[in-house]
Amino acid sequence: MNDIDSSMNVIDAMGKPCPMPLLMLKRSLKNNQGKKILLKSSDPHSLQDISRYCEINHIKCESLKISEYEFHYIIEV
């Protein structure tokens, strides 16, 4: 995860409870078409929320559990 693509939009939702990570992702998807998105979240509920949202909307999403309190999602539209 250290080699973040320069064309990737990074969303830092660390410390923000759900539903904020999902709302931040929706805003970014609306404003940054065609870019990969790296969403960082500390909320364990984001795993279910982000994964389900992407599944419903046919958005490619790779989730990575960095630690007990840090989750990263790589989203491609």
PyMOL commands that set and color helices and strands:
alter all, ss='L'
color gray80, all
select helices_A, chain A and resi 20-31+46-56
alter helices_A, ss='H'
color red, helices_A
select strands_A, chain A and resi 9-13+37-41+60-67+70-76
alter strands_A, ss='S'
color yellow, strands_A
deselect
rebuild
show_as cartoon
